[in-house]
Amino acid sequence: MAKRGRPPKLDSHKRGQVLGVLAVGGSIATAAAAVGCCVRTIYNTAQRDPEFFDQLRNTRAMHEVKLLKHIDDAAAQSKYWRAAAWKLERLYPDRYRPQPQGMVTSREVHNFVEDLMKLIRDQTDGATYDRIITHTNDIFDRHSIEAPGAIELALDRAAEQANEEESEALPADAA
């Protein structure tokens, strides 16, 4: 008995063409244009056919791996040191990305806030320090800024250290 319904828009030949476009770095949109279908058709076909879905995913991943290998091969030759520098900048941007003049990194902000909070803690009494912490959090709230993890961590560390130092300063019978 013959199958009923319309034939699939992506037959095995067109699926192969889609994979071929992706294998050289093309996008799904480019692949769709190349085979004369809509992007949604490719996504729908992949959704219905797990094997095709896996082929799409693997083809894209293999293209990425191929490009990374080319960069590694170039970087292995000292005359192409820029390939290694480029890869470092993208894989580890916090450490290797060039910083624009005057730009402050999150690490520098973290260190500054931590040092500032230590200074405030050392120069104020516990109640004053607690008020400063409260006002600092209010400033973040007023500006609809979620206190960055580094700043919260610095504030928490400084508060803990202040509490520890207060506890150590108390006579043994007062504790």
C-alpha positions in Angstrom: 0.0 0.0 0.0 1.3 3.4 -1.0 2.1 6.0 1.7 -0.5 8.7 2.0 0.1 12.5 2.3 2.5 14.8 0.7 6.2 13.8 0.2 8.7 15.3 2.7 10.2 18.6 1.6 13.6 17.4 2.8 14.3 14.1 1.0 17.6 12.3 1.7 19.4 14.3 -1.1 18.3 17.7 0.3 19.2 16.6 3.8 22.7 15.8 2.5 22.9 19.2 0.9 21.9 20.8 4.2 24.6 18.9 6.0 27.1 19.9 3.3 26.4 23.6 3.9 26.7 23.2 7.6 30.0 21.3 7.2 31.6 24.3 5.6 30.3 26.7 8.3 27.1 27.8 6.7 24.0 28.7 8.8 20.7 26.9 8.9 19.2 29.9 7.0 21.9 29.5 4.3 21.3 25.8 4.1 17.5 26.4 3.8 18.1 28.8 0.9 20.4 26.4 -0.8 17.9 23.6 -0.9 14.8 25.8 -1.4 12.9 25.4 1.8 12.2 27.4 4.9 14.4 27.4 8.0 11.4 26.0 10.0 11.3 23.0 7.6 14.8 22.0 8.7 14.0 22.5 12.4 10.7 20.6 12.0 12.4 17.7 10.2 15.1 17.5 12.8 12.4 17.5 15.5 10.6 14.6 13.9 13.8 12.6 12.9 16.3 12.2 15.8 18.9 10.8 13.4 18.8 13.9 11.3 18.9 16.1 14.5 22.1 14.2 15.6 23.6 14.7 12.1 22.9 18.4 12.2 24.4 18.8 15.7 27.5 16.6 14.9 28.1 18.4 11.6 28.2 21.8 13.2 30.4 20.6 16.0 32.8 18.9 13.6 33.2 22.2 11.7 34.0 24.0 14.9 36.6 21.4 15.8 38.1 21.6 12.3 38.5 25.4 12.7 40.0 25.1 16.1 42.4 22.5 14.8 43.5 24.9 12.0 44.1 27.6 14.6 46.2 25.1 16.7 48.2 24.0 13.7 48.9 27.6 12.8 49.8 28.5 16.4 52.3 25.6 16.5 54.4 27.6 14.0 56.2 30.4 15.8 55.7 32.7 12.8 51.9 32.5 13.3 52.0 33.4 17.0 49.0 35.6 16.5 46.8 32.6 16.0 47.7 31.4 19.5 47.1 35.0 20.9 43.7 35.1 19.2 42.7 31.8 20.6 43.8 32.8 24.1 41.9 36.1 23.9 38.7 34.2 23.1 39.1 31.2 25.3 40.3 33.1 28.4 39.1 36.7 27.9 39.5 37.7 31.5 43.2 37.1 31.3 44.1 37.7 27.7 41.6 40.0 26.0 43.2 43.5 25.5 41.5 46.0 27.7 40.5 49.4 26.3 42.2 52.3 27.8 40.6 53.1 31.2 38.5 50.0 31.3 38.3 48.3 34.7 38.0 44.6 35.0 35.7 42.8 37.3 38.7 41.4 39.2 40.0 45.0 39.8 36.5 46.1 41.0 36.4 43.1 43.3 39.9 43.9 44.8 39.0 47.6 45.2 35.8 46.9 47.0 37.4 44.3 49.2 40.2 46.7 50.1 37.7 49.6 50.7 35.5 47.5 52.9 38.6 46.4 55.0 39.6 50.0 55.4 36.1 51.0 56.5 35.9 48.0 58.9 39.2 48.9 60.4 38.4 52.6 60.8 34.9 52.4 62.2 33.1 50.7 65.1 30.7 47.8 64.5 27.5 49.9 64.4 28.9 52.4 61.9 30.2 49.6 59.8 26.8 47.9 59.8 25.1 51.2 58.7 27.6 51.5 55.8 26.9 48.0 54.7 23.1 48.7 54.8 23.6 52.0 52.8 25.8 50.3 50.3 23.0 47.7 49.6 20.5 50.6 49.5 22.6 52.3 46.7 22.5 49.1 44.7 18.7 48.8 45.2 18.1 52.5 44.3 19.9 52.0 41.0 18.2 48.7 40.3 21.5 47.0 40.3 21.9 43.6 41.7 24.9 43.6 43.9 27.5 41.8 41.9 28.7 38.5 43.4 32.2 39.9 43.9 30.9 42.9 45.8 28.5 40.9 47.9 31.3 38.4 48.7 33.6 41.3 49.7 30.9 42.8 51.9 30.2 39.4 53.5 33.9 38.7 54.1 34.5 42.0 55.6 31.5 41.7 58.0 32.6 38.2 59.0 36.1 39.4 59.7 34.8 42.3 61.8 32.6 39.9 63.8 35.5 37.5 64.4 37.8 40.4 65.5 35.0 41.7 67.9 34.7 38.1 69.3 38.4 37.8 69.8 38.6 41.2 71.5 35.9 40.3 74.1 37.2 39.0 77.5 36.8 35.2 77.9 34.0 35.6 80.5 32.0 38.0 78.3 31.8 35.6 75.4 
